[in-house]
Amino acid sequence: MKKLFACYFLTLLFMIISSPVEVLAADDTSAYNVTLQKRPVQEGDYERDEDGKRSVARPVYCSISRRNGIEVSAIDKEEIELFEIYHNGVCLLSSPEEKDFITVLFSISGNLEIRLITSDYAFIGYIGM
């Protein structure tokens, strides 16, 4: 019985040691998908159709991971001027640096509001960490 346990233990230990780092560090490979709403920065700047009516905002899809950073479907990442994180209406971070945003986002927990601000629009979404 002791030989069986020792054999099992050594096999398990060998598997853990030989595992790739990516498997052991799951946080680096995890990504969060967030649906953002596009809102104009200036209150009167809503897009209008040919009849002059405000057009319905289409959702914008965003993926956030430690490895790849932020990927947004509707805009080029270079257009983002500010990355913001809010919790219960309180601004936890407002930074022009994507790296700072990713570091802070993955270091806190809770239901958070994220805002990606460009010169014309604010892309706002919610994420549970």
N, C-alpha and C positions, 0 to 999 in steps of 0.2 A: 504494500500500500504506500509506503514511504517512497519507494522507487518510482511508482506511478505519479505521485504528487510532485516529486522532484523533476521528473521528465516533463510533466505538464508545465510546471513553473519555468523551467529553462526554455522550453519552446515558446512560451508566452513572452518571456524576457527577450529572447532573440528576435521575435516578431516586432516588438516595440522598438528595440534598438535599430533594427534594419528598416523601419518605416521611413518614408520620405518626410522631410520637414513640413511640406505643405499639408499632409494629413494630420500631423500633430498640431499645427498652427491653423486651425480652421477659420479663425477670425480674419486672416489675411485673404482668404479666398471667398468669404461670404460677401454677397452684394444685396443691397436693398433696392427694390423698385418702388418708385414714388410717382404718383400722378400729381402733376402741378396744374394750377389754374393760372392763366395769363391775365394780368391786370395792368392797365396803364399806370405809369408813375404819376402823370398829370391827370387830374380828375376828369377833364373833358375830352381825353384823347382816345375814346373807344373807337374801334374800327366800325365803319358803317358800310352797308350794302348800297346798291345803286338807287334804292328808294329813300336813302337817308336814315334807315333804321339801324340801330346797333346790331351788329352780328353776334351770334352766340359764340361764346368762347369755347374753343376746342381744347380738350385736355392735352397736356404736354407730358410726355413720358420721360422719366429720369431714372438712371441707375447710378447708385453710389456704392463704391467699394474702396477698401484701403489700397488695393493693388492698382486699379485703373482710375481712381478718382471719380469725377463726375462726368457722366455722359448724358447730354440732354438732346431730345429728338428735334426740337424746333429751332435751336440756335447753336451757333458755334461757341464752344466753351470760352474762347478768347473775348467774347462780347460781355461776359459777366464782370461787372465792376465791383459788386459786393456779395459776399456769402454771409448769410445771417442765420442764427439759430435762436429760437424763442421757446421758452417753457412757461406756461401759464401767463402769457402776455408779457413776460420779462425777457429782455434781450440778453442772451448769454454770450453771444459772439456776433460781431460785425467786423468782417475782415475782407480786404481785397485779395487775400491769399487763399487759394484752394487748399493748399497743404494744411494751413491752420484750421480751416473748416473741417477737413477730414479728421484731423487729430482730435479736435474737441468733440466732434460728433460721435466718434467711436469710443470716447472716454467717459461719456455720461449715459444715463439710462432714463427711461420714461417716454411719455408721448410728447414729441417735439414738433414744432412748426419750423420749417425751413423756408428761407426766402433767397432766391437768386435774383439779384437786381442788375438790370442793364440800364442803358441810358433812357430807354423808352418804356420798358415793362418791368414788372415785378412778377416772378414766377413763384407761386406759393403752394406748399404742400405739407402733408403731415406724415410723420414716421414714428413708429414705435421701436425704441431701442431696448 
